Amino acid sequence: MRIGIFGGTFDPPHEGHRKYACEAIRRLSLDRLIVIPTFIPPHKAFDGVSADDRLAMTRLLFEDEERITVSDTELVRKGKSYTCETVAQLREEYPDDELIFLVGSDMLLSFHTWRKPEEILRCVKICAVSRDSSADEASMRRYIDEHFYEDRDRFIICSFTPIEISSTQVRNAVKNGEPTDGMISEQVRKYIIEKELYL
């Protein structure tokens, strides 16, 4: 099988995440996509809602997508959510499958600073998603050649439709009592109201 891996804080998960996931399945011909909410992001300060709430909302967002599975892998492991540990675990679980880890162009350009990037590339291919322009794609190719020339065949560059929604926008709308129509699913909206999140 060809399996994609889509990680993030999902604070909260929104319709942009669903569109991105579904486009990844189409563009990369994935048999399955595993969505993994982080426990603690290693690259940035995080003071969002609890991991359990983010996991529950992410499962609600993707509950009707038959090829998408939401995993609690990083929540169970706790601590900082290092990609190298996650993909090593997934490689053990899926030894015969092709694993493709999705990253945005901004994250790709710092990939050499991640913990054990060479080990990550042994476990998975990296799909770097360009959302801007051909210039963005060119800068990613230069970066790969500069830092990972010998492993450049482990990278895929794809252009996806730009996502016009962000978790920050959703949080601000909820906090300010503004409508979230088209930004989050009805199930996620009900969960946020019930749990009184982002107020």
Sequence and secondary structure as in RCSB ss.txt:
>XXXX:A:sequence
MRIGIFGGTFDPPHEGHRKYACEAIRRLSLDRLIVIPTFIPPHKAFDGVSADDRLAMTRLLFEDEERITVSDTEL
VRKGKSYTCETVAQLREEYPDDELIFLVGSDMLLSFHTWRKPEEILRCVKICAVSRDSSADEASMRRYIDEHFYE
DRDRFIICSFTPIEISSTQVRNAVKNGEPTDGMISEQVRKYIIEKELYL
>XXXX:A:secstr
 EEEEEEE  SS  HHHHHHHHHHHHHTT SEEEEEE SB SSS    S HHHHHHHHHHHHTT TTEEE  HHH
HH SB  HHHHHHHHHHHSTTSEEEEEEEHHHHTTGGGSSSHHHHHHH EEEEEE S HHHHHHHHHHHHHH GG
GGGGEEEEE       HHHHHHHHHTT   TTTS HHHHHHHHHHT   
